[in-house]
Amino acid sequence: MNILQTIEQEQIKKLTEGKNIPNFKAGDTLKVHTKVKEGERERIQVYEGVCIARSNDGLNSSFTVRKISFGEGVERVFPLYSPNVAKIEVERIGKVRRAKMYFLRGLRGRSARIKDDLVAAAKAREEAKIAAANAPEQPKAPKAAKVRPTKDGATSRKPVGKKKA
């Protein structure tokens, strides 16, 4: 590997430290959680649609997601290693025989459906189950008591709910 490739690999490792990027391909239905900044607030917005293309180009890798919004087809290109992409979830695995699904742009309704790849979905569920079994168990935080104001304005830690007669 030359110097540029090693630097690129270091950058990819740095950008994917806290993220889990799943294996997906064109034809899969994805949920992409993106960070949206509005003024000083930052929130997560979910964009769900069919992956119609994926470009694997090292640090410049990207994927295109298409969805129908209010009767109009909307496509969005996401950089794979962008810090603005918080999480990617694979909802359904599609059974397709193309690398680029651009023909979906001309199709509407039932003709635009993609078959589910049930074998690949079962294999992915099995791998997820194995990964969950091998992962260290995290301790659960204790439940906090509900706080409610009393008549004099102070707060009490009494349980909130129906009173027993």
C-alpha positions in Angstrom: 0.0 0.0 0.0 1.2 3.5 -0.7 1.1 6.4 1.7 -2.2 7.8 0.5 -4.0 4.4 1.1 -2.5 4.0 4.6 -3.7 7.6 5.5 -7.1 6.8 4.1 -7.4 3.6 6.1 -6.4 5.5 9.3 -9.1 8.1 8.6 -11.7 5.4 7.9 -10.8 3.7 11.3 -11.1 7.0 13.1 -14.5 7.8 11.5 -16.0 4.4 12.2 -14.8 4.0 15.9 -18.2 4.5 17.5 -20.3 3.4 14.6 -21.5 0.0 13.4 -21.9 0.1 9.6 -23.9 -2.9 8.5 -23.4 -4.9 5.3 -25.9 -3.8 2.7 -26.3 -3.6 -1.0 -28.5 -2.1 -3.7 -32.1 -3.4 -3.2 -32.1 -3.3 0.6 -34.5 -1.1 2.5 -32.5 1.1 4.9 -33.2 3.5 7.7 -30.6 6.2 7.8 -30.4 8.3 11.0 -28.9 11.7 10.1 -28.0 14.5 12.4 -29.8 17.7 11.6 -28.8 21.1 13.1 -31.5 23.7 13.5 -30.1 26.8 15.1 -28.3 25.7 18.2 -30.3 22.4 18.6 -29.3 19.2 17.0 -31.7 16.3 16.4 -31.7 12.9 14.6 -33.9 12.6 11.5 -34.7 9.2 10.0 -34.7 8.8 6.2 -36.2 5.4 5.2 -36.1 4.1 1.6 -34.6 1.6 -0.8 -30.9 1.7 -1.5 -30.6 2.0 -5.3 -26.8 2.4 -5.6 -23.7 2.0 -3.6 -20.3 3.4 -4.6 -17.4 1.8 -2.7 -14.5 4.2 -3.1 -12.5 4.1 0.1 -13.1 7.2 2.2 -15.3 8.7 -0.5 -17.8 5.7 -0.4 -21.4 6.7 -0.7 -24.9 5.2 -1.2 -28.1 6.5 -2.7 -31.5 6.0 -1.0 -34.8 6.5 -2.8 -38.2 7.0 -1.1 -41.6 8.1 -2.2 -42.7 11.3 -0.3 -46.2 12.6 -0.9 -46.3 10.9 -4.3 -42.9 12.2 -5.5 -39.8 10.2 -5.7 -37.0 11.6 -3.6 -33.4 10.4 -3.8 -30.6 11.3 -1.4 -26.9 10.5 -1.6 -25.2 9.8 1.8 -21.5 9.7 2.3 -20.9 6.3 4.1 -18.3 7.7 6.6 -19.9 11.1 7.2 -20.1 12.3 10.8 -23.6 13.5 10.0 -24.8 9.9 9.5 -25.5 8.7 13.0 -26.7 5.2 12.3 -27.7 2.9 9.4 -30.2 0.1 9.9 -31.1 -2.6 7.4 -34.9 -3.0 7.5 -35.3 -5.6 4.7 -32.9 -7.4 2.5 -33.9 -7.3 -1.1 -33.3 -10.0 -3.7 -32.0 -8.3 -6.8 -29.8 -9.1 -9.7 -28.5 -5.6 -10.4 -25.8 -3.4 -8.8 -27.6 -0.2 -9.6 -31.4 0.1 -9.3 -31.9 3.2 -11.5 -34.8 1.5 -13.3 -36.9 2.0 -10.2 -37.1 5.7 -11.2 -39.5 4.8 -14.0 -41.7 2.4 -12.0 -44.6 3.2 -9.7 -46.7 1.2 -7.2 -46.6 -2.6 -7.3 -44.2 -2.8 -10.2 -41.6 -1.0 -8.1 -41.6 -3.6 -5.3 -38.5 -5.7 -4.6 -38.7 -9.3 -3.4 -37.4 -10.1 0.1 -34.3 -12.4 0.3 -35.5 -14.6 3.1 -32.4 -16.8 3.1 -30.1 -13.8 3.6 -32.4 -12.3 6.2 -32.4 -15.5 8.2 -28.6 -15.7 8.0 -28.3 -12.0 9.2 -30.7 -12.7 12.1 -28.5 -15.7 13.1 -25.3 -13.7 12.9 -27.0 -10.9 15.1 -28.0 -13.5 17.6 -24.5 -14.9 17.8 -23.0 -11.4 18.1 -25.5 -10.6 20.9 -24.5 -13.7 22.8 -20.8 -13.0 22.6 -21.2 -9.3 23.6 -20.5 -8.5 27.2 -23.7 -7.8 29.2 -24.1 -4.2 30.4 -25.6 -3.6 33.8 -29.0 -2.0 33.9 -29.5 1.3 35.7 -31.9 1.2 38.6 -35.3 2.7 38.0 -35.8 6.2 39.5 -38.8 6.9 41.5 -41.3 9.3 40.0 -41.3 12.8 41.5 -44.5 14.8 42.1 -45.1 18.1 43.7 -46.9 18.3 47.1 -49.4 20.9 48.2 -46.7 23.0 49.8 -44.6 23.1 46.6 -42.0 20.6 47.8 -41.5 17.3 46.0 -42.0 13.8 47.3 -40.7 10.5 46.2 -44.0 8.6 46.7 -45.1 6.3 43.9 -47.4 7.9 41.4 -50.5 5.9 40.4 -53.9 4.7 41.5 -54.6 4.8 45.2 -55.7 1.6 46.8 -59.0 1.9 48.8 
